[in-house]
Amino acid sequence: MSEQHTSRVTAGPGGAMTDEVGVITGDLTVTTTAAPRGTARIEVQYTDADEWYTLTGSPVPVPAAGLGDLHERVVDAIRSGGGAEAPRA
């Protein structure tokens, strides 16, 4: 099983940008999952919904600080809002 981090977060003004439906806002769940070749897949959903969406910019390289650090950066970006996208290295 791949390493994975999941958090609930309230998106800041402007929410989080997804590939499938554009900006989503409100109470969200974000998951950062290790993927092949040193990358990570980042997905987000409305908390307790069935559908998951790709955070724009995902997949991204996992930084030297690790998957947990990347996940915290994603959560911080979504909390800040502004159409948050996956952080680049």
Secondary structure, DSSP 8 states (H G I E B T S, - for coil): ---EEEEEEE--TT-EEETTTEEE-SEEEEEEEEEGGGEEEEEEEETT-S--EEBTT-SEE--TT-HHHHHHHHHHHHHH-SSB-----
